[in-house]
Amino acid sequence: MVFRIGGLATGMDTDSLVKQMLQAYQTPIDKVKQQKQLIEWKRDDYRAVNTKVLAFRDAAFDMKLKGAYTTKKAESENEQAVKVSATNQAIEGVYTIKVKELATSATLTSSAIGKKNNQAKMSELGVTDPTSITLSGDKGSVTVMIKPTDTISDVMGNINNKTRLTGVNASYDASLDRFYFTNPATGEAAKFELKSTNADLLGNVFKLSGSAVSTVKGETITTTVKFDSVLLPVISAELTKDKSIDTQFFRITRDGKDYDFSIKADTSIGNLIDQINGSELGKTGVSAYLNGDGKLAFFNADQSKQLEFAEVSESTTQDEIKILEQLGLQNASGTNVFTKTSDQDYTKLETKGKDAVIEYNGIEAKYATNSFVVNGLNVTAKKVTTDAVSVSISGDTDAIYDKIKSFVDKYNTLVDDITAKTSEARDRDYTPLTDEQKEAMSEEQIKAWEAKAKSGMLRRDDVLRNALSSFRNSLASVVGGMTGSELKQLTQIGITTGSSYTENGKLSINEETLRKAIAERPEEVAAMFTVDDGNAKADAGDGFAVRLHQKATELIDKLKSIAGTTDMTYSQYDQGKLLSDIDERIERLKDRMEDAEDRYYAQFTAMERYINQLNQQSNWLSQQLGGSTQSS
């Protein structure tokens, strides 16, 4: 920034004088800026209209789909037993549904345990030493340790903490004094199994009837490394030593199939256990856990399918990190050090849900849940029925009418919005404010002024008026090429154009006529909106929704070429190119004003210098003349 100090010799306010002299240069800049503002306001109005046209085009797209006119409704004579709703694929008619069985969850319920207290210790139920229970569900398997000092609440919490890995929930109701084990999913595929090497746990402790000794032997593999908890200890902090070593893999092979589990620098023993239990390996009945000594253990429900352990490395550096050693499966020389307890007898108790069994028109079918789809009909079975329930499917006249009416309303709203813009008065007494004018006004005054200055930007706009005209013509024309259909004009189904010119082509609906057409000729009504002859150059063979969708697209493209969008540059649309030219003009005018400013200041500086010299000469002469007078 240049600092100038003027008027020292003349006493003139140089800055004010220069500012007044530059006004002749500022005025053209202000006028060009006002032109720019008008273009920006008009561009913004175009864009606002385009947003509304886009919304209408989306509505037209929905209405040119046949699915909009095939809505069906279904009614059940007994909603308390069979609830129904129809999809568009449902076939109209009357059908019967008989519910023979409802789908149920897999559930186990104990007999009374004699405590009625969820804080009772497991030792009170007969647990004398640490033991375990293995839960295998459709998601995986987990083994949960049970100590004599645990309360019933503790055990239920430990089981439910692993529900995400098994799909099995456990609860104890103190008032009923019973345990409940459930898989929330329904159907025969929803099953789970409880297992324990403690012969008394399922039957005598949990009071679950029906447990039996497995016909196959199990085995437990126990490692040698003790972990303090499942959360904190990482398996291999060495993975952080070399950033190139990202992941090591722990492999378990069972029955010839490999299962790999990733181990990173932050993988805890608990993370690894969860990976194993929630994997496909877990679904086979293999579970990993920390035993009562804090050592990693594996329970394999079928010892004939042996478990083998390995580590998978992708580099030589990774080979130096001994995962098996750190898990306690091998020693430093690579020899297995885990212990294996084989030929284990264990009791197990398996349960599964039931499928829903129905008869649809006398044909039996099964479903995993009580909500299912049959022959295009959404069915919810609520209770078993002795007799078949009658279900009727018919066209949903109300829904189709509402869709057409909503579309007509959206069209009329668009017509109103565009008409309001093209007929809005332009008040030319209000021009865009200059920066200087804004400085002298309050924010409220500026807002009120600009509201009037912005009005009428699109008054009598040819692009918009022509678009409305094309919309009206599309709706007035007959739909050609529909053989076998008597409905070819909107007036035939009760949709007419307003007779008054003030309505600007808005549509009105005779509800009775439209409903009758939908009820009696639903396919013909749908064709009037959806037929498409595939000829992009003409719309005579297109339905009304297809026509309006195309006309809206043409208008969108036209407005986009004129006013662009927020993500387009000036060079990509017409008004942007004008704005770019105006910006260049403004820069040239500013350069011209700056040159004039420099010139004026230079002239004033020169004048100051000359006047200062004259003042100095005047002072010298005065001094000389004063000396001569004294001498005489």
C-alpha positions in Angstrom: 0.0 0.0 0.0 1.3 3.5 -1.0 1.1 6.2 1.7 0.8 9.7 0.4 1.0 13.0 2.3 -0.1 16.0 0.2 -1.1 19.6 0.7 1.9 20.6 2.7 2.7 23.6 0.5 -0.8 24.4 -0.7 -2.9 23.4 2.3 -5.3 21.5 -0.1 -6.9 18.2 0.8 -5.3 16.3 -2.0 -6.9 12.9 -1.2 -10.4 14.4 -1.4 -9.7 16.2 -4.6 -8.3 13.0 -6.2 -11.3 11.0 -5.0 -13.7 13.5 -6.6 -11.7 13.5 -9.8 -11.7 9.6 -9.9 -15.4 9.5 -9.6 -15.6 9.8 -13.4 -13.7 6.5 -13.5 -15.6 4.8 -10.7 -19.0 5.4 -12.3 -18.3 3.1 -15.3 -17.0 0.4 -12.9 -20.2 0.7 -10.8 -22.4 0.4 -13.9 -20.6 -2.7 -15.1 -20.8 -4.2 -11.6 -24.5 -3.5 -11.7 -24.8 -5.4 -15.0 -22.9 -8.3 -13.4 -25.2 -8.3 -10.5 -28.3 -8.4 -12.7 -26.9 -11.4 -14.7 -26.1 -13.2 -11.4 -29.6 -12.6 -10.1 -31.1 -13.9 -13.3 -28.8 -16.9 -13.3 -29.8 -17.7 -9.7 -33.5 -17.5 -10.7 -33.0 -19.8 -13.6 -31.2 -22.3 -11.3 -34.1 -22.1 -8.7 -36.6 -22.9 -11.5 -34.3 -25.7 -12.7 -34.4 -27.3 -9.3 -38.2 -27.4 -9.4 -38.2 -28.8 -12.9 -35.7 -31.5 -11.7 -38.1 -32.5 -8.9 -41.0 -32.6 -11.4 -39.0 -34.7 -13.8 -38.4 -37.2 -11.0 -42.1 -37.4 -10.4 -42.7 -37.9 -14.2 -40.1 -40.7 -14.2 -42.0 -42.5 -11.4 -45.2 -42.1 -13.3 -43.9 -43.5 -16.6 -43.1 -46.8 -14.8 -45.8 -49.4 -15.1 -45.5 -50.4 -11.4 -47.2 -47.1 -10.5 -50.4 -48.4 -12.0 -50.3 -52.0 -10.8 -50.8 -51.4 -7.1 -52.8 -54.1 -5.6 -54.6 -54.4 -2.2 -55.3 -57.6 -0.2 -57.9 -58.3 2.4 -58.0 -61.2 4.9 -61.3 -62.3 6.4 -59.4 -63.0 9.6 -56.7 -60.4 10.3 -56.2 -61.8 13.8 -54.8 -65.1 12.3 -53.5 -64.1 8.8 -52.4 -60.6 7.9 -51.8 -59.9 4.2 -50.7 -57.1 1.9 -50.3 -57.4 -1.9 -47.2 -56.6 -4.0 -47.6 -55.4 -7.6 -46.9 -59.0 -8.7 -50.0 -60.4 -6.9 -52.7 -61.8 -9.2 -56.2 -60.6 -8.6 -58.6 -63.2 -7.2 -59.7 -65.0 -4.1 -57.4 -67.5 -2.3 -57.2 -69.5 0.9 -54.5 -69.8 3.5 -54.5 -72.2 6.4 -51.9 -71.9 9.1 -51.0 -75.4 10.4 -47.9 -74.5 12.4 -46.2 -71.2 13.4 -42.5 -70.8 13.0 -40.8 -70.9 16.4 -37.4 -70.1 17.8 -34.9 -72.6 19.2 -35.5 -72.5 23.0 -34.5 -74.5 26.0 -36.2 -73.9 29.4 -35.0 -75.4 32.7 -37.1 -76.8 35.5 -37.1 -74.8 38.8 -33.6 -74.7 40.4 -34.9 -73.9 43.9 -33.1 -70.5 44.4 -35.2 -67.6 43.1 -32.2 -65.4 43.4 -29.9 -64.3 40.5 -27.1 -63.6 43.0 -27.0 -67.2 44.2 -23.5 -68.7 43.8 -22.9 -71.5 41.3 -21.5 -73.5 44.2 -25.1 -73.5 45.7 -26.2 -75.1 42.4 -23.7 -77.9 42.7 -20.5 -76.5 40.9 -17.6 -77.6 43.1 -14.7 -77.0 40.7 -14.1 -74.7 37.7 -15.9 -76.1 34.7 -17.1 -74.9 31.4 -20.1 -74.9 29.0 -19.8 -74.7 25.2 -22.5 -73.0 23.2 -22.6 -73.6 19.5 -25.1 -71.6 17.4 -25.6 -70.7 13.8 -22.9 -68.0 14.1 -20.2 -69.9 15.9 -19.1 -71.6 19.1 -17.8 -70.3 22.4 -16.7 -72.0 25.6 -17.5 -70.1 28.8 -15.7 -70.9 32.1 -17.8 -71.3 35.2 -16.4 -71.0 38.7 -18.0 -72.0 41.9 -17.8 -68.4 43.1 -19.6 -67.0 40.1 -23.2 -65.9 40.6 -26.0 -66.9 38.3 -26.0 -63.3 37.0 -22.3 -63.5 36.3 -22.7 -66.7 34.2 -25.6 -65.3 32.2 -23.6 -62.1 31.5 -20.6 -64.0 30.4 -22.7 -66.1 28.0 -24.6 -63.0 26.6 -21.3 -61.2 26.1 -20.6 -63.7 23.4 -24.1 -63.8 21.8 -22.7 -62.0 18.7 -20.4 -65.0 18.1 -23.1 -67.7 18.7 -26.5 -66.2 18.3 -27.5 -67.7 21.6 -29.0 -65.7 24.5 -29.3 -66.9 28.1 -31.4 -65.5 31.0 -32.6 -66.4 34.4 -35.9 -65.3 35.7 -35.8 -65.2 39.5 -39.6 -65.1 39.9 -40.1 -68.2 37.8 -36.8 -69.7 39.0 -35.8 -71.0 35.6 -33.0 -70.7 33.0 -33.8 -69.8 29.4 -31.6 -70.3 26.4 -32.8 -69.0 23.1 -31.8 -68.3 19.5 -34.1 -65.4 18.4 -34.1 -66.6 14.8 -37.0 -68.9 13.8 -37.2 -71.9 11.6 -35.6 -75.3 11.5 -32.3 -73.8 10.5 -32.2 -71.8 13.8 -30.7 -74.2 16.2 -28.0 -74.4 18.9 -26.3 -76.9 21.0 -25.0 -76.9 24.6 -22.1 -79.1 25.5 -20.1 -79.8 28.7 -17.4 -82.3 29.7 -18.9 -82.0 33.2 -21.5 -84.7 33.2 -23.6 -82.9 35.8 -23.6 -79.4 34.5 -26.5 -79.4 32.0 -28.9 -81.8 33.8 -28.2 -81.3 37.5 -26.9 -77.7 37.7 -28.9 -76.0 34.9 -31.8 -78.4 35.3 -32.2 -78.9 31.6 -33.8 -82.1 30.7 -33.0 -84.2 27.6 -29.2 -84.0 27.7 -27.3 -87.1 26.6 -23.8 -88.3 26.3 -22.4 -87.7 22.9 -21.7 -90.7 20.8 -18.4 -89.1 19.6 -15.4 -88.3 21.8 -14.2 -84.8 22.2 -10.7 -83.4 23.1 -9.3 -80.4 24.7 -6.0 -78.8 23.7 -4.3 -76.6 26.3 -1.3 -74.3 25.7 1.5 -73.4 28.0 1.4 -69.6 28.1 -0.7 -67.9 30.7 -2.6 -64.7 29.8 -3.7 -62.3 32.6 -6.9 -61.4 30.7 -8.6 -61.6 27.3 -8.5 -57.8 26.7 -5.1 -56.3 27.4 -2.3 -58.7 26.5 -1.2 -58.5 22.8 0.0 -61.7 21.2 3.1 -60.3 19.5 4.4 -56.8 20.2 7.3 -57.7 17.9 5.1 -57.0 15.0 5.7 -53.3 15.7 9.5 -53.5 15.4 9.4 -53.6 11.6 6.8 -51.4 10.0 6.9 -53.7 6.9 5.5 -56.5 9.0 1.9 -55.7 9.2 0.1 -59.0 9.7 1.0 -62.5 10.7 -1.5 -65.4 10.3 -2.4 -68.2 12.7 -3.7 -71.2 10.9 -5.8 -74.0 12.3 -6.4 -77.0 10.1 -9.3 -79.3 10.8 -10.4 -82.3 8.7 -8.1 -81.1 5.8 -9.5 -77.5 5.7 -7.4 -74.5 6.6 -8.8 -71.6 8.7 -6.5 -68.5 8.9 -6.7 -65.8 11.6 -4.9 -62.5 11.4 -2.6 -61.3 14.2 -1.4 -57.6 14.2 0.6 -55.6 16.6 -2.5 -54.7 18.6 -4.3 -58.0 18.4 -5.1 -59.2 21.9 -5.6 -62.8 22.9 -9.3 -61.9 23.3 -9.5 -60.6 19.7 -8.0 -63.9 18.4 -10.4 -66.0 20.5 -13.4 -64.0 19.1 -12.0 -64.4 15.5 -11.9 -68.2 15.9 -15.2 -68.6 17.7 -17.1 -66.5 15.2 -15.6 -68.1 12.1 -16.6 -71.0 10.0 -14.4 -73.1 12.2 -16.5 -72.1 15.2 -19.6 -73.3 13.4 -18.1 -76.8 13.3 -18.1 -77.0 17.1 -14.6 -75.9 17.8 -14.2 -73.2 20.4 -11.2 -71.3 21.9 -11.1 -69.9 25.4 -8.9 -69.1 28.3 -9.2 -71.8 30.9 -9.3 -71.4 34.7 -5.5 -71.0 34.6 -5.6 -68.2 32.0 -4.1 -70.5 29.3 -5.4 -70.6 25.8 -7.4 -73.8 25.2 -9.3 -75.3 22.3 -12.3 -77.7 22.6 -12.9 -79.9 19.6 -16.3 -81.7 19.8 -15.1 -84.4 17.4 -11.6 -85.7 18.1 -11.6 -87.8 14.9 -11.2 -84.5 13.1 -7.8 -83.5 14.5 -6.7 -79.9 14.9 -3.3 -78.9 13.6 -1.6 -75.5 14.1 0.7 -73.5 11.9 1.8 -69.9 11.3 1.6 -68.4 7.8 4.3 -65.9 6.9 4.7 -63.7 3.8 8.3 -62.8 4.3 11.5 -64.0 5.8 11.3 -61.3 8.5 7.9 -62.6 9.5 9.4 -66.1 9.9 11.5 -64.7 12.8 8.3 -63.9 14.8 7.2 -67.1 16.3 3.5 -66.8 16.8 3.0 -70.5 17.9 5.6 -70.0 20.6 4.0 -66.9 21.8 0.6 -68.6 22.0 2.2 -71.5 24.0 1.7 -74.1 21.3 5.4 -74.7 20.5 8.8 -74.0 22.2 11.7 -72.0 20.7 12.9 -75.1 18.7 9.5 -75.6 17.1 8.5 -78.6 19.1 4.8 -78.9 20.1 4.4 -78.3 23.9 0.6 -78.2 24.2 -1.2 -80.9 26.1 -4.1 -82.8 24.6 -6.9 -84.4 26.7 -8.5 -86.9 24.4 -11.4 -89.4 24.5 -13.5 -86.9 26.5 -17.0 -87.8 27.1 -19.3 -84.9 27.1 -23.0 -84.3 27.5 -24.9 -82.3 24.9 -28.3 -80.9 24.4 -29.5 -79.7 21.0 -32.6 -77.9 20.0 -33.9 -76.2 16.9 -36.8 -74.0 15.9 -39.7 -74.9 13.7 -40.8 -73.8 10.3 -44.1 -72.2 9.7 -46.4 -74.7 7.8 -49.2 -73.4 5.8 -51.6 -74.5 3.0 -52.0 -72.0 0.2 -55.0 -73.0 -1.9 -54.6 -76.5 -0.5 -50.9 -76.8 -1.3 -48.6 -77.2 1.7 -45.5 -75.0 2.0 -42.9 -74.3 4.7 -41.2 -71.0 5.7 -38.5 -70.2 8.2 -40.4 -67.2 9.6 -44.0 -66.3 10.2 -43.7 -63.4 7.6 -43.2 -64.6 4.0 -44.2 -64.0 0.4 -46.3 -66.4 -1.5 -47.5 -65.8 -5.1 -46.9 -62.0 -4.8 -48.7 -61.8 -1.4 -47.0 -60.6 1.8 -48.3 -62.9 4.5 -47.9 -62.7 8.3 -49.1 -65.8 10.1 -50.3 -64.9 13.6 -51.9 -68.0 14.9 -52.8 -71.6 13.9 -56.2 -71.8 12.1 -58.6 -74.7 12.1 -60.2 -73.6 8.8 -58.7 -72.0 5.8 -58.8 -68.1 5.8 -60.1 -66.5 2.7 -57.9 -63.8 1.1 -59.0 -61.5 -1.7 -56.6 -59.5 -4.0 -57.8 -56.6 -6.2 -56.5 -53.5 -7.9 -56.0 -50.7 -5.5 -58.0 -47.9 -7.1 -57.4 -45.5 -4.3 -53.6 -45.8 -4.4 -53.5 -45.4 -8.2 -55.9 -42.4 -8.1 -53.7 -40.8 -5.4 -50.6 -41.2 -7.5 -52.2 -39.7 -10.6 -53.6 -36.8 -8.5 -50.3 -36.2 -6.8 -48.6 -36.0 -10.2 -51.2 -33.6 -11.5 -50.8 -31.4 -8.4 -47.0 -31.4 -8.9 -47.5 -30.4 -12.5 -49.9 -27.5 -11.5 -47.4 -26.3 -8.9 -44.7 -26.2 -11.5 -47.0 -24.2 -13.8 -47.7 -21.8 -11.0 -44.1 -21.4 -10.1 -43.0 -20.7 -13.7 -45.9 -18.4 -14.4 -45.2 -16.4 -11.3 -41.6 -15.8 -12.5 -42.5 -15.0 -16.1 -45.3 -12.6 -15.0 -43.5 -10.9 -12.1 -43.2 -7.1 -12.6 -39.8 -5.6 -13.1 -39.3 -2.4 -11.1 -36.6 -0.6 -13.0 -36.5 2.2 -10.4 -34.5 -0.2 -8.2 -31.1 -1.0 -9.6 -28.4 -3.0 -7.9 -26.7 -1.0 -5.1 -23.1 0.1 -5.4 -20.7 -0.4 -2.6 -20.8 3.2 -1.7 -24.6 3.2 -1.5 -24.6 0.1 0.7 -22.3 1.8 3.1 -24.9 4.5 3.7 -27.7 2.0 4.4 -28.6 -0.5 7.1 -28.9 -4.2 6.5 -32.7 -4.1 6.6 -32.7 -1.3 4.1 -30.4 -3.2 1.8 -32.5 -6.3 2.1 -35.7 -4.4 1.2 -34.1 -2.6 -1.7 -32.6 -5.8 -3.2 -35.9 -7.6 -2.9 -37.4 -5.1 -5.2 -34.3 -4.9 -7.4 -34.4 -8.7 -8.0 -38.0 -8.8 -9.0 -38.9 -9.6 -12.6 -35.6 -11.1 -13.7 -37.5 -13.7 -15.7 -40.4 -11.6 -16.8 -41.7 -12.7 -20.2 -38.8 -15.1 -20.5 -39.1 -17.0 -23.8 -37.3 -20.1 -22.7 -39.8 -20.7 -19.8 -42.9 -19.6 -21.7 -42.1 -21.8 -24.6 -41.5 -24.7 -22.2 -45.0 -24.2 -20.7 -46.4 -24.1 -24.1 -44.7 -27.4 -25.0 -46.0 -29.0 -21.8 -49.6 -27.9 -22.7 -49.3 -29.3 -26.2 -48.0 -32.6 -25.0 -51.0 -33.0 -22.7 -53.5 -32.0 -25.3 -52.3 -34.4 -28.0 -53.8 -37.8 -28.5 -51.6 -40.8 -27.6 -51.2 -42.7 -30.9 -50.3 -46.2 -31.8 -52.2 -47.9 -28.9 -54.1 -50.6 -30.6 -57.0 -52.1 -28.8 -57.3 -49.2 -26.4 -60.1 -46.6 -26.5 -58.5 -44.3 -24.0 -56.1 -42.0 -25.8 -56.8 -38.5 -24.3 -56.7 -37.2 -20.8 -60.2 -35.8 -21.1 -61.5 -39.4 -21.4 -60.3 -40.2 -17.9 -61.5 -36.9 -16.4 -58.3 -34.8 -16.6 -58.9 -31.5 -18.4 -57.1 -28.2 -19.0 -58.6 -25.1 -17.3 -60.8 -23.1 -19.7 -59.6 -19.7 -18.4 -56.4 -18.3 -19.8 -55.5 -17.1 -16.3 -55.0 -20.8 -15.3 -52.1 -21.0 -17.8 -52.9 -24.6 -18.8 -53.2 -26.1 -15.3 -55.0 -29.4 -15.0 -58.2 -30.3 -13.1 -59.5 -33.8 -12.2 -63.1 -35.1 -12.3 -62.6 -37.6 -9.5 -65.6 -39.8 -10.3 -64.6 -40.2 -14.0 -60.9 -40.9 -13.1 -61.8 -43.5 -10.5 -64.2 -45.2 -12.9 -61.5 -45.4 -15.6 -59.0 -46.8 -13.1 -61.4 -49.4 -11.8 -62.8 -50.5 -15.2 -59.8 -50.1 -17.5 -56.6 -50.1 -15.4 -54.3 -51.3 -18.1 -55.5 -48.7 -20.6 -55.1 -45.9 -18.0 -51.5 -47.1 -17.3 -50.7 -47.2 -21.1 -51.9 -43.6 -21.5 -49.0 -42.6 -19.2 -46.3 -45.2 -19.8 -46.4 -46.2 -23.4 -43.1 -45.4 -25.2 -42.8 -45.9 -29.0 -39.0 -45.6 -28.8 -38.9 -42.7 -31.3 -36.7 -40.0 -29.8 -37.6 -37.5 -32.5 -41.3 -37.5 -31.9 -43.6 -38.0 -29.0 -46.9 -38.8 -30.8 -46.7 -42.4 -29.7 -45.6 -41.7 -26.2 -47.7 -41.7 -23.0 -48.2 -38.5 -21.1 -45.7 -39.2 -18.4 -43.1 -40.2 -20.9 -43.8 -36.9 -22.9 -43.5 -34.7 -19.8 -40.4 -36.5 -18.6 -38.8 -35.7 -22.0 -40.0 -32.1 -22.1 -38.7 -31.6 -18.6 -35.4 -33.0 -19.5 -35.1 -30.7 -22.5 -35.9 -27.7 -20.3 -33.4 -28.8 -17.7 -30.7 -29.1 -20.4 -31.6 -25.7 -21.8 -31.5 -23.9 -18.5 -28.3 -25.7 -17.6 -26.7 -24.4 -20.8 -27.8 -20.9 -20.0 -27.3 -20.7 -16.2 -25.2 -23.7 -15.4 -25.0 -25.3 -12.0 -23.0 -24.6 -8.9 -20.3 -27.1 -9.8 -19.7 -25.6 -13.3 -17.1 -23.0 -14.3 -17.9 -19.8 -16.1 -16.7 -21.3 -19.4 -19.3 -24.1 -19.3 -22.5 -22.0 -19.6 -23.7 -18.9 -21.5 -24.2 -16.5 -18.5 -20.9 -17.7 -17.1 -19.2 -16.6 -20.3 -20.9 -13.2 -20.0 -19.8 -12.9 -16.3 -16.2 -13.8 -17.3 -16.2 -11.0 -19.9 -17.6 -8.6 -17.4 -14.9 -9.5 -14.9 -12.3 -8.7 -17.5 -14.0 -5.4 -18.3 -14.0 -4.5 -14.6 -10.3 -5.3 -14.3 -9.5 -3.1 -17.3 -11.5 -0.2 -15.9 -9.8 -0.6 -12.5 -6.4 -0.5 -14.2 -7.5 2.6 -16.0 -8.6 4.2 -12.8 -5.4 3.3 -11.0 -3.4 4.8 -13.8 -5.4 8.0 -13.5 -5.0 8.0 -9.7 -1.2 7.7 -10.1 -1.2 10.5 -12.7 -3.3 12.8 -10.5 -1.1 12.3 -7.5 1.9 12.9 -9.6 0.5 16.2 -10.9 -0.5 17.3 -7.4 3.0 16.4 -6.2 4.6 18.4 -9.0 2.3 21.4 -8.2 3.2 21.1 -4.5 6.9 21.1 -5.5 6.5 24.2 -7.8 4.5 26.1 -5.2 7.0 25.2 -2.5 9.8 26.6 -4.8 7.8 29.8 -5.3 7.3 30.1 -1.6 11.0 29.7 -1.0 11.7 32.4 -3.7 9.1 34.7 -2.2 10.6 34.3 1.2 14.1 35.1 -0.2 12.8 38.2 -1.9 11.1 39.3 1.2 14.2 38.9 3.2 16.2 40.8 0.6 13.7 43.7 0.4 13.5 43.9 4.1 17.4 44.3 4.4 17.5 47.1 1.8 14.9 49.2 3.7 16.8 49.0 6.9 20.1 50.1 5.1 18.4 53.3 3.7 
